[in-house]
Amino acid sequence: MIIPEGKKIYFASDNHLGAPSRDASLPREKRFVEWLDTIKTDAHTLFLLGDLFDFWFEYSHVIPKGFTRTLGKLAELSDSGIGIHYFVGNHDLWMNGYFEEELNIPVHHKPMEFDFNGKSFLIGHGDGLGPGDKGYKRMKKVFTNPIAKWLFRWLHPDLGMRLAQYLSVKNKMISGEEDIKFLGEDNEWLIQFCKEQLKQSHRDYFVFGHRHLPLNIDLEGNAKYINLGDWIHYFTYAVFDGNNLDLLEFKS
């Protein structure tokens, strides 16, 4: 993909709207929508790398209540011709067509490779990649099991949403709330994943979320690992202008 002159590609992740409650996350949602308004003038493509919501499950005819400002703004951007890609995170694994049908936003369930202006990108949410984190990897297999999803779907939405919201906020393993301290390259699983990927083929940029910590790490061979941070504590995002990828903070 060649980015037209004056246009940019934006990346954001981990808003966790609805946590710890909808009222508490409303100011963060308004700040995010304000950011979306600022980028719409020069955005060519927007990548949302998961956990936009603290919990999301699509029943056949029901979606979670709330988040109208965010969904409406994404619809506006999409309708204006801005390309939007969504990568599911560990809090919104259960997307099943709503974004594609209502917002014209493709949804990806695993990392994908892109090429922009000759620069190669590997992009994804980041959960379950690299060594370690075996407890979560086992739990993810349960969450994504078709039988488990079918059984959950039979719960009344009021009960299912209440149960899921409680677990998402209270259970650290499910919520994926990592310690926001840098653990060092040898202990950061996503850095280890990037280094292993570089042994197979070169990428200029690895862009992930999930970690909740803004990171810009130089890797071998002029490659970089970017973690987008979050929209809870940091309000950070990345922007690619066709030549360079920068990690920035949005100050409203």
C-alpha positions in Angstrom: 0.0 0.0 0.0 1.3 3.4 -1.0 0.2 6.2 1.4 -0.8 9.4 -0.5 1.2 12.5 0.3 -0.2 14.3 3.4 -1.9 11.2 4.7 -1.0 9.1 7.7 -1.7 5.7 9.4 -2.8 5.7 13.0 -2.7 2.9 15.6 -4.4 2.8 19.0 -5.3 0.0 21.5 -6.6 -0.9 24.9 -9.4 1.5 25.8 -11.3 -1.0 28.0 -14.5 1.1 27.7 -16.9 0.0 30.4 -14.2 -0.7 33.0 -14.6 -0.4 35.9 -18.1 0.9 35.0 -19.6 2.7 32.0 -19.9 6.0 34.0 -16.3 5.8 35.1 -15.0 5.2 31.6 -17.2 7.9 29.9 -14.6 10.6 30.3 -12.0 8.3 28.6 -14.4 7.5 25.8 -15.1 11.2 25.2 -11.3 11.8 25.1 -10.8 9.0 22.6 -13.6 10.4 20.4 -12.0 13.8 20.5 -8.8 12.1 19.3 -10.7 10.4 16.4 -12.0 13.8 15.5 -8.5 15.3 15.3 -7.1 12.5 13.0 -9.9 12.4 10.5 -8.5 15.2 8.4 -5.3 13.3 7.5 -6.0 9.7 8.4 -5.6 7.2 5.5 -6.0 4.1 7.7 -6.8 3.5 11.4 -5.7 0.3 13.1 -7.5 -0.5 16.4 -5.5 -3.3 18.1 -8.1 -4.7 20.4 -9.7 -4.3 23.9 -11.6 -1.3 22.7 -14.2 -2.6 25.2 -13.6 -4.3 28.5 -16.1 -6.9 27.4 -17.8 -7.5 24.1 -20.0 -10.5 23.1 -22.3 -10.6 20.1 -25.5 -12.5 20.5 -27.5 -13.2 17.4 -29.6 -10.0 17.8 -28.0 -8.3 20.8 -24.8 -6.3 21.4 -23.6 -4.7 24.6 -25.3 -1.5 25.6 -23.4 1.7 25.5 -20.4 3.1 23.7 -22.6 5.0 21.3 -20.2 7.9 20.9 -17.3 5.6 19.9 -19.4 3.4 17.5 -20.9 6.5 15.9 -17.6 8.2 15.3 -16.1 5.0 13.8 -19.1 4.8 11.5 -18.5 8.4 10.5 -14.8 7.8 9.7 -15.5 4.6 7.8 -18.3 6.3 5.8 -15.9 9.1 4.9 -13.5 6.6 3.2 -11.0 6.1 6.0 -9.9 2.5 6.2 -10.3 0.9 9.6 -9.0 -2.4 10.7 -9.9 -4.1 14.0 -7.8 -6.8 15.8 -9.6 -8.6 18.5 -8.0 -8.6 22.0 -8.4 -10.9 24.9 -11.5 -8.8 26.1 -13.3 -8.8 22.8 -12.6 -12.2 21.3 -16.3 -12.8 20.6 -16.9 -10.5 17.7 -19.1 -12.1 15.1 -19.9 -9.8 12.2 -21.3 -6.7 13.8 -18.3 -4.5 12.9 -18.2 -5.8 9.4 -21.9 -5.5 8.7 -22.7 -2.2 10.5 -19.4 -0.3 10.3 -17.7 -1.8 7.2 -14.7 -2.5 9.5 -12.8 -5.8 8.9 -12.1 -7.8 12.0 -8.9 -9.8 12.4 -8.4 -12.7 14.9 -4.7 -13.1 14.6 -1.7 -10.9 13.7 -1.3 -9.8 10.1 1.4 -8.4 7.9 1.1 -5.2 6.0 3.4 -3.2 3.7 3.2 0.6 3.7 5.5 2.6 1.5 8.0 -0.3 1.4 8.0 -0.7 5.2 6.9 -4.0 6.5 4.6 -4.2 9.6 3.5 -7.2 11.7 0.4 -6.0 13.6 -1.8 -7.6 16.2 -3.2 -7.3 19.7 -0.3 -9.3 21.2 -2.1 -11.7 23.7 -0.7 -15.2 23.9 2.4 -14.5 21.8 5.9 -15.5 22.8 7.0 -17.8 25.5 5.3 -18.1 28.9 1.8 -16.9 29.8 0.7 -20.5 29.7 -2.3 -20.0 32.1 -3.8 -17.4 29.8 -3.1 -19.5 26.7 -5.0 -22.4 28.2 -7.9 -20.1 29.2 -8.0 -18.6 25.7 -8.6 -22.0 24.2 -11.6 -22.4 26.5 -12.9 -18.9 25.6 -12.6 -19.5 21.9 -14.0 -23.1 22.0 -17.2 -23.2 19.9 -19.0 -25.3 22.5 -18.1 -22.8 25.3 -19.3 -19.9 23.2 -22.5 -21.7 22.3 -23.3 -22.4 26.0 -22.6 -18.8 27.0 -24.9 -17.6 24.2 -27.8 -19.4 25.9 -27.5 -17.3 29.0 -29.9 -14.3 29.0 -27.9 -11.3 27.9 -28.6 -9.5 31.2 -27.1 -12.4 33.1 -24.3 -13.1 30.7 -23.1 -9.5 30.5 -23.3 -9.1 34.2 -21.2 -12.2 34.8 -18.7 -11.4 32.1 -18.2 -7.8 33.3 -17.6 -9.0 36.9 -15.0 -11.5 35.8 -13.4 -9.1 33.4 -12.8 -6.5 36.1 -12.1 -8.7 39.0 -10.0 -11.5 37.6 -6.5 -10.4 36.7 -5.8 -13.4 34.5 -8.9 -12.8 32.4 -8.6 -9.0 32.2 -5.0 -9.1 31.1 -4.0 -6.2 33.4 -0.2 -6.6 33.5 2.1 -4.8 35.8 2.9 -1.5 34.1 6.6 -1.8 34.9 9.1 -2.7 32.1 10.4 -6.1 32.9 13.5 -6.0 30.8 14.0 -7.5 27.3 14.6 -11.0 28.5 11.3 -11.0 30.4 9.1 -9.2 28.0 7.3 -12.0 26.1 6.4 -9.8 23.1 10.0 -8.7 22.7 11.0 -12.3 22.7 8.3 -13.1 20.1 9.6 -10.3 17.9 13.2 -11.5 18.1 12.1 -15.0 17.1 10.1 -13.6 14.2 13.1 -11.7 13.0 15.0 -15.0 12.7 12.5 -16.1 10.1 12.1 -12.9 8.1 12.7 -9.2 8.5 10.0 -6.7 9.5 10.6 -3.0 10.0 8.0 -2.6 12.7 6.1 -4.9 15.1 3.1 -3.1 16.5 1.1 -4.5 19.4 -1.2 -3.6 22.2 -2.1 -5.7 25.3 0.8 -4.8 27.4 -0.7 -1.4 28.5 2.8 0.1 28.6 4.0 2.5 25.9 7.2 1.0 24.5 9.5 1.8 21.6 12.3 -0.8 21.5 15.1 -1.0 19.0 15.6 -4.6 17.7 18.2 -6.2 15.5 18.5 -5.2 11.9 16.9 -1.7 12.3 13.6 -3.2 13.3 11.4 -1.7 16.0 8.9 -3.1 18.5 6.1 -0.6 19.4 3.6 -1.2 22.1 0.8 1.3 22.0 0.2 1.6 25.7 -3.4 2.3 26.6 -6.2 4.8 26.9 -6.6 4.4 30.6 -3.4 5.8 32.0 -1.3 7.0 29.0 -3.6 8.0 26.1 -0.9 7.0 23.7 -1.1 6.1 20.0 1.3 5.6 17.1 1.4 7.4 13.7 3.2 6.5 10.5 3.7 9.4 8.1 5.0 7.2 5.3 8.6 7.3 6.5 8.7 7.0 10.3 6.6 5.5 13.0 6.3 7.6 16.2 4.7 6.9 19.5 2.8 9.9 20.9 0.5 11.0 23.7 -2.8 12.7 23.0 -3.3 15.8 25.1 -6.9 17.1 24.8 
